[in-house]
Amino acid sequence: MDTNELIKALAADTQPRKPSLSTTWRSAVAIAIAAAAIVFFVTLGPRLDIAAAAETIRFLFKFVVTVVLAASAFIAAQALSRPGSAWRRALPYLAAAPVLLVLAIILELFALPPATWSARLIGTNSMVCLTFIPLIGIGPLAIFLMVLRHGAPTSPALAGAVAGLLAGGIAATFYAAHCTDDSPLFVATWYTIAVSILAVIGALAASRLARW
């Protein structure tokens, strides 16, 4: 190694190393959760009877579904932000939350008389749900889109949609603490539509922002 090569090597060693993509994703999720919490507590806050609600299986099940959605989307989003086809092995994880919901709906239909099904599905907070899950999740989605822009997704639109699912899972987890409609029929309908709004926004935005 000559003198010039030695100088270049020493200079390279002194340059700060960029954090790994995995570290960036973990940091982004932490920031996104904090941002979602701020919006949630400023705009809604938890339901007044949350202590009593926490003793019911339907209320707690909402958090199981939303947390599973967020966790599975996090795995898939990380894989999609890298080039290659490894992300194909991560996508099946996204089926976990829908499967849980389907099972819960079957149990709900068996447990309740048919005359109550429609009322449980429509609930009393559908428009609040459709408004506040996207509102709480739009900040986290913006954060995740920035991470995707610094990654190298080979399917930007799909990566953006999954980032929307991740943001939606986080937002829905917070919103579930406020929502008084605990039936799986309501969750499967209105939470799904609300989270899908973020997924569509993520797909459209990432197709423009995350190209490489």
C-alpha positions as CSV (number, residue, x, y, z in Angstrom):
1,M,0.0,0.0,0.0
2,D,1.5,3.4,-1.0
3,T,1.1,6.6,0.9
4,N,-1.9,7.9,-1.1
5,E,-3.8,4.6,-0.5
6,L,-2.9,4.7,3.2
7,I,-4.2,8.3,3.5
8,K,-7.5,7.3,1.8
9,A,-7.9,4.3,4.0
10,L,-7.3,6.5,7.2
11,A,-9.8,9.1,5.9
12,A,-12.4,6.5,5.3
13,D,-12.0,5.1,8.8
14,T,-12.6,8.6,10.3
15,Q,-15.9,9.1,8.4
16,P,-19.0,8.4,10.5
17,R,-20.7,5.2,9.5
18,K,-24.4,5.2,8.6
19,P,-26.7,3.2,10.8
20,S,-27.9,-0.1,9.3
21,L,-31.3,-0.3,7.7
22,S,-32.5,-2.5,10.5
23,T,-31.5,0.1,13.1
24,T,-33.1,2.8,11.0
25,W,-36.4,0.9,10.9
26,R,-36.4,0.3,14.7
27,S,-35.7,4.0,15.3
28,A,-38.4,5.0,12.8
29,V,-41.0,2.8,14.6
30,A,-40.1,4.3,18.0
31,I,-40.5,7.8,16.6
32,A,-43.7,6.8,14.8
33,I,-45.2,5.4,18.0
34,A,-44.4,8.6,19.9
35,A,-45.9,10.7,17.1
36,A,-49.1,8.6,17.1
37,A,-49.3,8.8,20.8
38,I,-49.2,12.6,20.8
39,V,-51.9,12.9,18.1
40,F,-54.1,10.3,20.0
41,F,-53.9,11.9,23.4
42,V,-54.3,15.4,22.0
43,T,-57.4,14.5,19.8
44,L,-59.1,11.6,21.5
45,G,-57.7,10.0,24.6
46,P,-58.8,6.6,26.0
47,R,-62.4,5.8,26.6
48,L,-63.8,6.7,30.0
49,D,-64.6,3.1,31.0
50,I,-61.3,1.7,29.9
51,A,-60.7,0.0,33.2
52,A,-63.9,-2.0,33.0
53,A,-63.5,-2.6,29.3
54,A,-60.0,-4.1,29.9
55,E,-61.7,-7.0,31.7
56,T,-63.6,-8.0,28.6
57,I,-62.3,-10.3,25.9
58,R,-63.6,-8.4,23.0
59,F,-61.9,-5.2,24.0
60,L,-58.5,-6.9,24.6
61,F,-58.9,-8.9,21.3
62,K,-58.8,-5.6,19.4
63,F,-55.3,-5.0,20.6
64,V,-54.2,-8.5,19.7
65,V,-55.3,-8.0,16.1
66,T,-53.8,-4.5,15.7
67,V,-50.5,-5.4,17.3
68,V,-50.2,-8.6,15.2
69,L,-50.9,-6.5,12.1
70,A,-48.2,-3.9,13.1
71,A,-45.7,-6.6,13.9
72,S,-46.2,-8.6,10.7
73,A,-46.2,-5.4,8.6
74,F,-42.9,-4.4,10.3
75,I,-41.3,-7.6,9.3
76,A,-42.5,-7.3,5.7
77,A,-41.7,-3.6,5.4
78,Q,-38.1,-4.3,6.4
79,A,-37.7,-7.0,3.9
80,L,-39.4,-4.9,1.1
81,S,-37.0,-2.0,1.7
82,R,-34.1,-4.1,0.6
83,P,-33.4,-5.3,-3.0
84,G,-34.0,-8.9,-4.0
85,S,-36.8,-11.3,-3.5
86,A,-36.4,-12.2,0.2
87,W,-39.5,-10.2,0.9
88,R,-41.6,-12.9,-0.6
89,R,-40.9,-15.0,2.5
90,A,-42.1,-12.2,4.8
91,L,-45.5,-11.5,3.1
92,P,-47.3,-14.6,4.5
93,Y,-46.9,-13.0,8.0
94,L,-49.4,-10.4,6.9
95,A,-52.1,-13.1,6.9
96,A,-51.9,-13.5,10.7
97,A,-54.2,-10.6,11.6
98,P,-56.9,-11.4,9.0
99,V,-56.9,-15.0,10.1
100,L,-57.4,-14.0,13.7
101,L,-60.3,-11.7,12.7
102,V,-62.0,-14.4,10.6
103,L,-61.8,-16.8,13.6
104,A,-63.2,-14.2,15.9
105,I,-66.0,-13.3,13.5
106,I,-67.1,-17.0,13.4
107,L,-67.2,-17.2,17.2
108,E,-69.1,-13.9,17.3
109,L,-71.7,-15.1,14.9
110,F,-72.2,-18.2,17.0
111,A,-72.3,-16.3,20.3
112,L,-74.8,-13.6,19.2
113,P,-78.4,-13.9,17.8
114,P,-78.6,-13.0,14.1
115,A,-80.9,-10.0,14.9
116,T,-77.9,-8.3,16.6
117,W,-75.3,-8.8,13.8
118,S,-76.1,-5.7,11.8
119,A,-76.0,-3.4,14.8
120,R,-72.7,-4.9,16.0
121,L,-71.2,-4.4,12.5
122,I,-72.4,-0.8,12.1
123,G,-71.6,0.2,15.6
124,T,-71.8,3.8,16.8
125,N,-68.3,5.1,15.9
126,S,-67.8,4.1,12.3
127,M,-67.1,7.7,11.0
128,V,-64.8,8.4,14.0
129,C,-62.9,5.3,13.2
130,L,-62.6,6.2,9.5
131,T,-61.4,9.7,10.5
132,F,-59.0,9.1,13.3
133,I,-57.1,6.0,12.3
134,P,-55.8,7.7,9.1
135,L,-55.3,10.9,11.1
136,I,-53.2,9.2,13.8
137,G,-51.4,7.1,11.2
138,I,-50.5,9.7,8.6
139,G,-47.4,10.9,10.6
140,P,-46.0,7.4,11.1
141,L,-46.6,6.7,7.4
142,A,-44.6,9.7,6.4
143,I,-41.7,8.5,8.6
144,F,-41.8,5.0,7.1
145,L,-41.9,6.5,3.6
146,M,-38.7,8.4,4.4
147,V,-37.1,5.1,5.4
148,L,-38.2,3.5,2.2
149,R,-36.7,6.3,0.2
150,H,-33.3,5.7,1.8
151,G,-33.7,1.9,1.2
152,A,-33.8,0.1,-2.1
153,P,-37.2,-1.5,-2.6
154,T,-37.6,-3.3,-5.9
155,S,-41.4,-3.0,-5.5
156,P,-42.0,0.5,-4.3
157,A,-45.8,0.5,-4.5
158,L,-46.0,-2.8,-2.5
159,A,-43.4,-1.5,0.0
160,G,-45.5,1.7,0.4
161,A,-48.7,-0.3,0.9
162,V,-47.1,-2.4,3.6
163,A,-45.7,0.7,5.3
164,G,-49.3,1.9,5.3
165,L,-50.3,-1.3,7.0
166,L,-47.6,-0.8,9.6
167,A,-48.7,2.8,10.2
168,G,-52.3,1.6,10.3
169,G,-51.6,-1.1,12.8
170,I,-49.9,1.5,15.1
171,A,-52.7,4.0,14.7
172,A,-55.5,1.3,15.2
173,T,-53.8,0.2,18.4
174,F,-54.1,3.6,19.9
175,Y,-57.6,4.2,18.5
176,A,-58.8,0.9,20.0
177,A,-58.2,2.4,23.4
178,H,-60.8,5.0,22.6
179,C,-63.3,3.0,20.5
180,T,-66.4,1.7,22.4
181,D,-67.3,-0.7,19.6
182,D,-65.6,-3.9,20.5
183,S,-67.2,-6.5,18.3
184,P,-65.0,-8.3,15.8
185,L,-67.6,-7.5,13.2
186,F,-67.0,-3.8,13.7
187,V,-63.2,-4.2,13.8
188,A,-63.2,-6.3,10.6
189,T,-65.2,-3.8,8.7
190,W,-64.3,-0.3,9.8
191,Y,-60.7,-0.8,11.1
192,T,-59.9,-2.6,7.8
193,I,-61.3,0.2,5.7
194,A,-59.4,2.8,7.8
195,V,-56.1,1.0,7.6
196,S,-56.6,0.3,3.9
197,I,-56.8,4.1,3.3
198,L,-53.3,4.4,4.7
199,A,-52.1,1.4,2.6
200,V,-53.4,3.1,-0.6
201,I,-51.8,6.4,0.3
202,G,-48.5,4.6,1.1
203,A,-48.6,2.7,-2.2
204,L,-49.2,5.9,-4.2
205,A,-46.6,7.9,-2.4
206,A,-43.9,5.2,-2.4
207,S,-44.3,4.6,-6.2
208,R,-43.1,8.2,-6.6
209,L,-40.8,8.7,-3.6
210,A,-39.1,5.3,-3.3
211,R,-38.0,4.6,-6.9
212,W,-34.3,3.9,-7.6
